Amino acid sequence: MRRIFRTPFGSALLGGAVVAAFGWVAISAGWIQSQGDSTTALSAPLTTPVASKAGDTTNVVNRIYRRDGQGVAFIEAERPAEEPSFFSPFGQPEGGGTATGSGFLIDSDGHVITNSHVVEGANRVEVKLGSSDTTYTAKMVGIDPTTDVALLQVDAPADELHPLALGDSSKVQVGDPVVAIGNPFGLDRTVTSGIVSALQRQIQAPNGFSISHVIQTDAAINPGNSGGPLIDASGSVIGINSQIQTGGSNGNVGIGFAVPINTARDVVRQLEEHGEVKHAYLGISGATITADLARAVNLPVKEGVLVQEVAKDGPADDAGMKAGTTSATIDGAKVVLGGDIITEVDGKKISGMDEVVNAVDAASPGDKLKVTVMRGGSTKELTVTLGDRPSAVQGSQSGEGSPGR
């Protein structure tokens, strides 16, 4: 991802997070916490030579690199040293330094997408485009730590601007060939290839919430790749390379994660229009009910969502939703029992947390959701007015070992 600032958060981002338990996922402070086994595939079909109409027999990776490489950015973000604390030896400033990462142009106005964790807190951001050695000081249009997306703008001449085409991440399938271009370990203009290894992953955002619908890939991604494009076989960007899971090593082990480009589209629009992004907020932590879980704890339904925590004074709390009261460990996984069971949202049956997440994702702060719950053998309908998501996960809502959305 980048040469990380020397902070525990930076190290945590490098590792990424995907934790398995019951097949359930929890939304903390209104959103989802992710679990799931990783899948890695070893084929690399992008290396197959393909002839173009002009008789070009170069392989697809080479052609994508030649076409899109000039639109990839090398980013250096300078972070100021913090004021010395009372405990700082000799009263010297603490922290500071330069983080490096990647990004890519999206239009002829010089807008560049990258990860928020690459540039957040920086007092100066410098960008080089493609193979050019010219350095541009970037304007920070806005950042959204909840999706780990940042939007920059550079004032570069038209012949330096080579925007990349944005694809449709909703059409991506497991096994699709992909290419990553970025600056791992500061090695600029590096290209790697692989496939989409899995879909619908969740990873932790810089502010502790989780990012859903994430694309998993086995294309080599390392520190410094953060913010760079994940590109499909047609040459269109389908994701923003953001994190890796290392398994205890210091580099790529074939498990990388990219924020879907469809998520970034809406974020970029809001950043351009308002300079900030608003996300709807439900204010619960919940677990998907599976048949095994229902059988193990004798639940009255075989599917739905078990409400485990409700954020105090949050939207769900204001609507009267009840959290669990009793903790239990089943097959090594902690579950909080005794809370409401969500069975429907706006009249649609709910089989798991993904559906609750999608319903809130599709809404805006201030929208109302009708949530049907089972409580003590009876059914209740609650009307929840969604709020603005907090800037960071607070208190216990960070979950047991995994992040909130």
Summary of the structure (lengths in Angstrom):
residues: 405
radius of gyration: 22.1
end to end distance: 20.6
largest distance: 70.6
contacts: 1465
relative contact order: 0.18
helix: 19%
strand: 35%
